[in-house]
């Protein structure tokens, strides 16, 4: 499985889109992956990796197409 991760427009977080086809059910699934910044007043290096929580959002085909278009794909 290959993939490419893109930065959000403001450059603050990475984002990706997973498009899956389920053959037995004959249906598509579109999931947008990004991260939400945690409100953390401490910026010590040991805590930098814990500043974001992963967020996965199920999308419609139209919403997935819009994201791909905004990425120039």
Phi, psi and omega in degrees: 000123179255164179188165178225138180256136181246155176271149175295165183304320180278358176077013186272331181217161176271153177217153177212167181225126178253126178243121185234139173247127178261108186296316183295323181268350181052053178215155179261154174225134181237121181230125178266132181243130176209194179223148178247128182292134177274135177288103185227119183282343180267130179244033178295142183307326182293342182253357182303316184292345180260017182278348184232143171252137177291139179232127178243127184234123176288136184237166170274167177300319180298317179293319178297316178300321179296318178295314179300320178296319180293335176275357180079025180250000000 
